[in-house]
Amino acid sequence: MRDILAQARHWLQAQGVADELCGSVELALAEALNNIVEHAYAADARGAIRLVAILSPARLICVLSDHGRALPGLELPGGDRPAHTVARDDLPEGGFGWFLIRDLTDRIDYRRHAGWNHLTLDFGLIAP
């Protein structure tokens, strides 16, 4: 996972993408990759993950694809914001990944086709 993230950051920086967006993309990809490893491939020791990035003047689109288990109901989880009424020490350790992904992207989409999961993360570019 670290190799994919490092390669993605290196490619983004080489394309002149702003550091702020590089950080957001890296965090969103880390959360999405973690979900693939923990949930889609949970019962398997290893599994393939493919990342395709498309950069245009206005957008960065990243598509993560895997052969793991489909999302329940073939739908993205909700990813709610943590409740402000809960004390920080009482917050669960995990469960905020989808909230972060949704917060860092302009749009996300999930599709399953021919045994592959395809998660699309769409980022608007930050003007220099």
N, C-alpha and C positions, 0 to 999 in steps of 0.2 A: 504494500500500500504506500509506503514511504517513497518508493521509487517512482510510482505513478505521480504522486503529488510533486515531487522534486522536478520531474520531467515537465509536468504541466506548468509549474512556476517558471522554469527556465524558458520554455517556449513563449509564454505570455510576456515575459520581460524582453525577450528577443524581438517580439512584435511591437514593443513600445507601449504595452498596456500599463496604465497607471498603477503604482504600487498599491494604492487603496483597493482597487478592483482585484489585483492579484491576490491580496490577502483574503478578500471576500470569496473569491472563486476557490482558493485553496481550502478555506474552512468549509464551504458548502460541499466541495468534492470529498473532503475527509469524512464529513458526516454521512454522505450518501454511500461512500465506499465501506464505511464501518457497518452501515445497515445491510449492505450486500453480504459482507463477510459473516456477520452475526446472524442474519435471518435467512437470506436466500440460500446460503451455503452452510447453514448451521450444522447439518448432519454430515456434511462431506468435509474431508480434510482439505481439499483444494478445489478450485474452480476458476474458470477463465473469466476475466473482466476486460472489456474493451472500452476505451475512451476515444471518442472522436470529438475534436473541437473545430468549430467553424467561426472565423472572425470576419466581421464586416465592419464598415466604418461606424455603424450605430449599435451593433450587438455582438455579443459573444454567446454562442450556443455550444453547450457541452452535452454530449449524449453518452451515458454509461450503459453498457449492455452486458448481460450475464445470462448464464444457463441455469441459474438457481431456481428455487421455488418462486411461484408467482406471489404478488402481494395479495393478501386476503380480499376476496371480492373483486379482484382486479382493479382496485381503487387505491389512490394515495391516502395514507393516514392523515388525520386532521391537523395535527401539529399546533395545539393551542399554546398561547402565551402562559407562562407560569402565573399562578394566582398571586396577587399582591398581598392577600390576607394571610398567606402562609409564611411563617418565620423562616428565614434563610436556613437555619440549622435543621428545619423539618422538611425541606425540599428533598425529593428523591434524587438519587445520584445521577440517574439517567432519564431518558424519555423526552428530552428537549431537542433532539436532532432534527425532526421534521419542522419544528418551529423555526429553528435557525436556518434551515434550507429555504423555507418559505420567506423568511425575513430578508435573506441575502439575495434572492433572485427576483426577477420581474415576473417570471412565469415558470411553472414546472408542469411536466406532463409525463404520464406513465402509459405505456402500451406493452402488451405481450403478443408476440407474433412468432409462430413456428418454433416454440420452445425457448425463445429469448425474451428476457425482460429488457425494456428500453426506457430509461429515465432521462428525460430532457430537462436541462437546467438552462434557462434563458436569462442572460444578464444584459442590462443596458450599460453601455460604456460611459464612463465618467469623463466628461470633457476636461482637457488639460487646463 
